[in-house]
Amino acid sequence: MIDVTKLLELYNKSGKRDFSLVNWAKVSLHDLDLSDIKLYRANLAEINFGRTVLHRANLSESNLSGATLWRVDLSCANLVQAKCRRTLLIRANLQQANLDRSLLNDADLRLACLRGATLKNADLSGANFSYADLRGANLTGANLSRTILTGANLAQANLSNTNLEAAILAGADLTEASLPEEKEKFLVV
């Protein structure tokens, strides 16, 4: 496990930004600015990043399962193939983030901002996106089965080739959204 004091010293004083492959499991790093940090393939399971700024961070292929990312700023972050099962991302800013092929099964993204984010071929099954802002998001090929999208803003989102089986879209804004061809079969409104 990483020593938080040493991490902050390296990050703030020496300008070190690459902490790839490090085990950060169960560490608490809330209310910090860690913009541009590289955490490629890091073990971040059950970490607390509450209200932390991770703008442009590289978290690709990292394990964030069970992590608390409440009100975290992950705008423009790279989360390609990240494992975020049962992760709390309530009110998180994921605007313009890349979450392609990520696993967000049963994650909580209520009130999150994913405007312009890419989630191509991501597994979002069972996730809660209630009242989330997904305007212009690219969800092509994503698995949205059993996903809660109540009140979500999906205006101009690309939902082509998505699995929306048993998804709940009550009150969702689908204005100008690209929907799957078999939408009548899958949408639960």
N, C-alpha and C positions, 0 to 999 in steps of 0.2 A: 504494500500500500504506500502511496506517495505521502510525503511530509508536506502539509499544506503551507507551512511557513517557508520552506525551501522553494516550493513552487512559486509562491508570490514574489519571493526575492529574485528568482531567475527571470520571472516574467517582467517584473517592474524595473529591476536594476540592470540586468544584462541584456534585456530585449529578447531573450529566448522565447520562441513561439512554437517550437515543435516538441510536443509531448506524445507523439504517436506511440502506440503499443504499450502505454503505461497502464497499470492497474489503479483506477481511481474509485473502485467499488465502495459504496457507502460513505463517501467523503461529502462534506458540506461546504460548498463554495457559493454561497448566496450573496447578492448585492455587490458583485464585482464587475469590472469591465475587462473581459478577456477577448476583445475583438481580435480577429485574425489568427487566433490560436489554432494549432494543428493537433488534432486528436484522432488521427487516422487509426482505425482498428483498436482504439483504446477500450478498456473495460470500464464503463461508466454505469454499471448496473446499480440501481438504487441510490445514485448520487443526488444531492440536492443542489440544483443550480437556480433556485428561486430568485427572480428579479435580476439575474445576471445578464450582461450584454455579451453575446457570442456572435456579433455581427461578422459576416464573412468567415466564420470558423469552418474548418474542415473536420467533420465528424463522420466521414464516409467509412462504412463497414464497422462502425463502433457499436458496442452493446450498451444501449440506454434503457434496457428493460427494467421496469419498475421505478424509473427515475422520477424525481419531482422537478419539473421545469415550469413551474407556475410563473406567469408573466415574464418569461425569459425572452430576450431579443435574439432570435436566430435568423434575422433578415439576411438574405443573400448567402445563407450558409449552405454548405455541401453536406447533405445527409444521404447520399446515394448508398443504397444497400445497408442502411443503419437498421439495427434491431431495436425497436421501440415498443415492444409488447407491454401492455398495461402501464404505459408511461403517462404521467399527468402533464399535459401541455395546456392547461386552462389559461385562457387569455394570452397565450404565447404569440409573439410576432414572428411568423414564418413567411413574411412577404418576400417574394422572389426566391425563396429557398428551393433547392433541388433535392427532392425526396424520391427520386426514381428508384424503383425496385426495393423500396424500404418496407419493413414489416412493422405495421402500426396496429396489429390486432388488439382489439379491446382497449386502445388508447383513449384518453379523455382530452378532446380538443374543443371543449365548449368555449364559445366566444373567442376562439383563436382567429388570427388574421393570416390567411394563406393566399392573399391576393397575388395573382400572377405566379404562384408556386407551381412546380412541376412534380407530379406524383404518378408518372407513367409506370404502369405495371406494378404499382405498390399494392401490398395486401393491407387493406383498411377494414377487413371484416370485423364486425362487432364494435367498431370505434364510434365514439360519440362526438359529432360535429354540430351539436345544437347551437344555433345562432352564430355559427362561424362565418367568416367572410372568405368565400372561395371564388370571388369574382375573377374571371379570366384564368382560373387555374386549369392546368392540363392534367386530366385524370385518365387519359387514354389507356385502356387495357387494365385499369385498376379493379381490384376485387372490393366492391362496396356491399357485399352481402351482409345482411343484418345490421348495417350501419344506420345510425340515427342522425338524420340531417334536418330535424325539426327547426323551422325558421332560418335555415342556412341560406346565405346569399350565394347562389350558383350562377348568377347572371354572366353570360358569355363564357362559361366554363366548358371545357371539352370533355364530355363523358362518353365519347365514342368507344365502342367495344368494351364497356365496363359491365361488370356483373352487379346488378342492382337487386338481386333476389332478396326479398323480404326487407329491403331498405325502407326506412320511414322518412318520408319527405313532406310531412304535413307542414304547410305554411312556408315551404322553401320557395325562393325566387329562382325560377328557371328561365328567365327572360333571355332570349337569344342563345341559350345553351345548346350545344351539340349533344343530342341524346342518342343512346343505343337504338339500333333498328327495332328491337323487340321491346320497346319501352312499355307497351301496354301489358305485357306479360309480367314484368318485374316491379314496376313502381307501386309502392304502397303509400297512398296519399291520404 
